[in-house]
């Protein structure tokens, strides 16, 4: 899913040079994005380079110290210390980042973990530069339990061969996440409350909605 996120991000518009990943976890998306950037640098004469002019800088932020320590290990292992920088912030605080920090702000399946996901949108809008791009993806909550169970079976399958406690099994984690997600109507109302057009939010899979919006200059 991280690779699909990066592919959709790059195919949908220009990225960078300053990027913030809200809720980076172990830095999976920043590392994939950094690898794509380095690959693009090696190709001369690209007419549609997905990255903006200037050196890519990714600020990968998370609240969990343990997760940031794991991310630091992964960044150093990949040799991307010159492109990915880590910082602890609290996405429940709308003013946890300064204004006008980055041209691209991204986040993947983080909002449903927050008690009030609008705060992360507020953080993103505050830190986004005029003319910058906001690309956020999260889980969609189906209308009923039967549809949730269908998606769990389709995407997580059986837990019979998974040697973990039941509450940490992939199917149960997906089930809980789907219940915690927002409907399309709820996500559109949320972004509209901070001045983002509702149509910037679209369903992009059977279980994800995506916000792709460029702030007016």
C-alpha positions in Angstrom: 0.0 0.0 0.0 2.9 2.4 0.6 4.2 1.8 -2.9 0.7 2.4 -4.4 0.4 5.6 -2.3 3.7 7.0 -3.7 2.8 6.0 -7.3 -0.5 7.8 -7.0 1.2 10.8 -5.4 3.8 11.1 -8.1 1.4 10.5 -11.0 -1.1 13.2 -9.8 1.1 16.2 -9.7 4.4 17.8 -8.8 6.1 16.9 -5.4 8.4 18.9 -3.3 11.0 20.0 -2.9 10.0 20.2 0.8 7.7 17.4 1.9 6.2 16.6 5.2 4.9 13.1 6.0 2.4 13.3 8.9 2.4 10.1 10.9 5.4 8.5 9.2 5.6 5.3 11.2 8.8 3.4 10.3 9.4 5.8 7.4 8.2 3.4 4.7 6.7 6.1 2.4 9.6 8.7 2.9 12.1 5.9 1.9 10.1 4.9 -1.2 9.8 8.5 -2.2 13.5 9.1 -1.6 14.4 6.1 -3.8 12.1 7.4 -6.6 13.8 10.8 -6.3 17.3 9.3 -6.6 16.2 7.3 -9.6 14.8 10.4 -11.3 18.1 12.2 -10.7 19.9 9.5 -12.7 17.7 9.9 -15.7 18.7 12.8 -17.9 16.3 14.7 -20.1 13.1 13.8 -18.4 10.3 16.0 -19.8 7.8 15.2 -17.0 9.9 14.8 -13.9 7.5 14.3 -11.0 9.7 16.2 -8.5 9.9 20.0 -8.3 13.2 21.8 -8.9 15.5 21.8 -5.9 16.8 19.1 -3.6 14.2 16.9 -2.0 13.8 17.3 1.8 11.4 15.1 3.6 10.4 15.9 7.2 9.0 12.6 8.5 7.0 13.2 11.7 5.4 11.0 14.3 4.3 11.1 17.9 5.7 7.8 19.0 9.3 7.9 20.1 9.7 4.1 19.5 8.4 4.5 16.0 10.8 7.3 15.3 13.7 5.2 16.6 12.7 2.5 14.2 12.4 5.0 11.4 15.9 6.3 12.2 17.3 2.8 11.9 15.5 2.3 8.5 16.7 5.6 7.2 20.3 4.9 8.1 20.1 1.4 6.7 18.8 2.8 3.4 21.4 5.6 3.3 18.8 8.3 3.0 20.0 10.5 6.0 20.6 13.4 3.5 17.0 13.3 2.3 14.8 12.2 5.3 14.7 14.1 8.6 12.7 12.9 11.6 10.8 15.0 14.1 8.4 14.2 16.9 5.1 16.1 16.8 1.6 15.7 18.2 -1.1 15.6 15.5 -3.8 16.3 18.1 -2.4 19.8 18.4 -3.5 21.9 15.4 -0.5 24.2 15.9 2.2 21.5 16.2 3.9 22.7 13.0 4.8 26.2 11.9 3.1 27.9 9.0 4.3 27.7 5.4 6.8 24.9 5.9 6.4 22.7 2.8 5.2 22.5 -0.8 3.8 19.0 -0.3 2.2 17.4 2.7 1.2 13.8 2.8 -0.3 11.3 5.1 -1.3 7.7 4.7 -3.9 5.9 6.8 -3.2 7.9 10.0 -6.3 9.9 10.5 -8.5 7.0 11.7 -6.1 6.5 14.6 -6.7 10.1 16.0 -9.5 10.9 18.4 -10.4 14.0 16.3 -8.9 13.6 12.8 -9.7 17.2 11.8 -6.7 18.3 13.9 -4.3 16.6 11.5 -6.0 18.4 8.6 -5.6 21.7 10.4 -1.9 20.9 11.0 -1.5 20.2 7.3 -3.2 23.3 6.1 -1.3 25.5 8.5 2.1 24.0 7.3 1.3 24.0 3.6 2.8 26.8 1.5 0.5 28.7 -0.8 0.3 26.8 -4.1 1.4 23.7 -2.3 -0.3 20.2 -2.5 -2.0 18.2 0.2 -2.3 14.5 -0.4 -4.0 12.5 2.3 -5.4 8.9 2.2 -7.3 7.1 4.8 -9.7 4.2 5.4 -13.4 4.5 4.4 -16.0 3.2 6.8 -18.6 1.0 5.0 -22.3 1.3 5.6 -22.7 -2.0 7.5 -21.0 -4.8 9.3 -21.5 -7.2 6.4 -19.5 -5.0 4.0 -16.8 -4.6 6.6 -16.5 -8.4 6.9 -16.4 -8.8 3.2 -13.5 -6.4 2.9 -11.7 -8.0 5.8 -12.0 -11.4 4.1 -10.9 -10.0 0.8 -7.9 -8.0 2.0 -6.8 -9.8 5.2 -8.0 -13.3 4.7 -7.9 -15.9 7.4 -5.9 -15.5 10.6 -5.5 -19.2 11.1 -1.8 -19.3 10.1 -0.9 -16.1 11.9 1.0 -16.7 15.2 0.0 -13.6 17.1 -2.6 -12.8 19.8 -6.1 -12.5 18.3 -6.3 -8.8 18.9 -3.2 -8.2 16.8 -4.1 -10.5 13.9 -4.2 -8.8 10.5 -8.0 -9.4 10.0 -8.8 -7.9 13.4 -6.6 -4.9 12.9 -8.2 -4.2 9.5 -11.7 -4.7 11.0 -11.0 -2.2 13.8 -9.5 0.3 11.4 -12.5 0.1 9.0 -14.9 0.7 11.9 -12.7 3.7 12.9 -12.6 5.2 9.4 -14.8 8.0 8.0 -17.5 7.7 5.4 -17.1 9.7 2.2 -19.6 12.2 3.4 -17.9 12.6 6.8 -14.5 13.1 5.2 -15.8 15.7 2.8 -17.6 17.6 5.6 -14.4 17.5 7.6 -12.2 19.1 4.9 -14.9 21.6 3.9 -14.8 22.9 7.5 -11.3 24.2 6.9 -12.0 25.6 3.4 -11.1 22.7 1.2 -13.6 21.9 -1.6 -15.5 18.7 -0.9 -14.8 17.4 -4.4 -11.1 17.2 -3.5 -12.0 14.0 -1.6 -12.7 11.0 -3.8 -13.0 7.2 -3.3 -9.8 5.7 -4.7 -10.3 2.0 -3.7 -12.9 -0.1 -2.2 -11.7 0.8 1.3 -9.8 4.2 0.9 -10.7 7.8 0.3 -8.0 10.3 -0.9 -7.8 14.0 -0.5 -5.7 15.6 -3.3 -5.8 19.4 -3.2 -3.6 22.3 -4.2 -3.9 25.4 -2.1 -4.6 28.6 -4.0 -1.7 31.0 -4.3 
